[in-house]
């Protein structure tokens, strides 16, 4: 079964093709074709990897997002990047949909009703949901009546108990859809499954805390394979400190800034989403690598102090968030680090885990600095395991499509 996955970001579009057989492999397989568009300085930059090599190309801004996606998809069956002989070789297309609102727990075949429901909750994530709906239209135009599946980033967290999902504001908020949804669900769920596999245990016997630390950061508390709490909420702004996002701040700061400094909603949005987090505190960068480099550069003491502070706030917020997740779970068997920072920063992992030594969490000093993917990096006798798991959202989406198509075929 050839499964094509589309994953739209606010400034990028990724897509990949998996050739899947009758059984699922234990470890994620490589894509047979992989394409990415990044919009940088009003240019669409294409990078396409196929069995014939890696191809890069820049296109000017005269192309719309939709036109650029069409170019990307056509390169799957034509030109030097061709991986299949015609569009009809694609058996199913999976889309990552950021917001599924309160109704989509499970992946769903895309129908007119599903599209209307995605459109209906797009007020919660306008940029993302509309880009994803556009992707569905383009696929229908280029590939015809191929089955399409929507996989929701919020779906995994809909199992959270009401106590975790409800904000302590007026109850009408909840009735209006203002509740905690949580995000990064596709990767949190994948990490839970992969952790069980790597630990050789059943998912139903495990209490896990998964730390998705990329440009956006979130934690999930997972019991019996289900999310029981997470740090992101109504929007992906709540919770941990992130690259450019503040995470949780006292809401009183916002009313103060509105009243005393006359900031508009749009200005607040910009400050909290784009000018805060590692970038805001350090004044240097949103990239953890640059924060770490600056925090060790004694030639620039002022910058060094701000970089160290940014790192310390990041770690402090992570520790208190992980502590809260462990309390909600009533214990923890394993802590999982995933995404850009989680997978690649031994400094962050070491600093975070240090305070959990009292629970029996101890990193292997030989393994942690190597950042080995899909590996247990704790010492053999540690009571709590610590794992690094490479984020594999696209593979998770492909597996969900495979499952859904096979179940539908068996039923028919
Ligand atoms: P996204 O959330 O956009 O998918 P990623 O998961 O790719 O992002 O994470 C990107 C972030 O990962 C970068 O901003 C950078 O801070 C961080 N990162 C990547 N490599 C390293 C590294 N070697 N050390 C520390 N941080 C890293």
Boltz pocket constraint, residues with backbone or C-beta under 6 A from the ligand:
constraints:
  - pocket:
      binder: B
      contacts: [[A, 213], [A, 214], [A, 215], [A, 216], [A, 243], [A, 286], [A, 287], [A, 288], [A, 289], [A, 339], [A, 340], [A, 341], [A, 344], [A, 345]]
      max_distance: 6.0
